[in-house]
Amino acid sequence: MALARVLAAAWLATCLSAQAQTPLPALVQADGALNPVWRFVGFPKARADIPSTRFEAGRADGVAAVQVITAASYGTLVHDWSGAAPARLQWRWRLDQPLSGGQSAPDILTKAGDDAALKVCVMFDHALDRVPFVERTVLRIARSVSGEALPAATVCYAWDSTHPALTQGANPYTKRVRFISLQGTGAPLARWMAESRDVAQDFATLFADELPAGAAAPRITRVLLGADSDNTASTSRGWVADLRWTDLTP
């Protein structure tokens, strides 16, 4: 019996390790088209009046990438990747045109300005009993109304031209989404920038108030990239490429 338990534990550890190392599928296929396993998700039908952010496969400075174009719009490309959190997420992105020409100034910290020219986000299977009661109730209602398994916790990495780099905060509409602005005021335009993030550590930092001391970050359920400009009615254009998991070890 003891040997069986040891073998079962070893098998489970192997399965979890293998799943954690499952690569993210390429954004752009070898034939130059968008990879269809990345599905478009916009606002629910109740907000059908908001245009969709455009995602187009292309090349920028010879790099195969997804071009992300907003015009008073909202949208994401989502992949239902599931696995343990301890992995480093890497990608390259470039912003050719920051949010501009809108009815109000972009400001990721306010409801009126809550737009992002580029973002990469990771959704977590966060335990509901760790979510404050009022927010838990609102989330349950939102899940029921939308028919979607909306996540209890999402970490977003944003390109924000308004605030300094490494600004952190919660989405002004919901604390279920918290962010770090990796590129901020003065970031160069039309130039590829490389990012590498320990998503488990970032979750622990951003959701420290809901993560018991010593507890591991919850499992990941989805990875997405996107952009929105619906609040400010502005436009933007950027690129994302080479989005992938890499091992945390050197």
Buried (B, 14 or more C-beta within 10 A) or exposed (E): EEEEEEEEEEEEEEEEEEEBEEEBBBBBBEEEEBBEBBEBBBBEEEEEEBBBBBBEBEEBEEBBBBBBBBBBBBBBBBBEBBBBBBBBBBBBBBBBBBBBEBEEBBBBBEEEBBBBBBBBBBBBBBBEEBBEEEBBEBBBEBBEEEEEEBBBBBBBBBBBBBBEBEBEBBBBEBBBBBBBBBBBEEBEEEEBBEBEBBBBBBBBBBBEEBBEEEEEBBBBBBBBBBBBBBBBBBBBBBBBBBBBBEEEEE
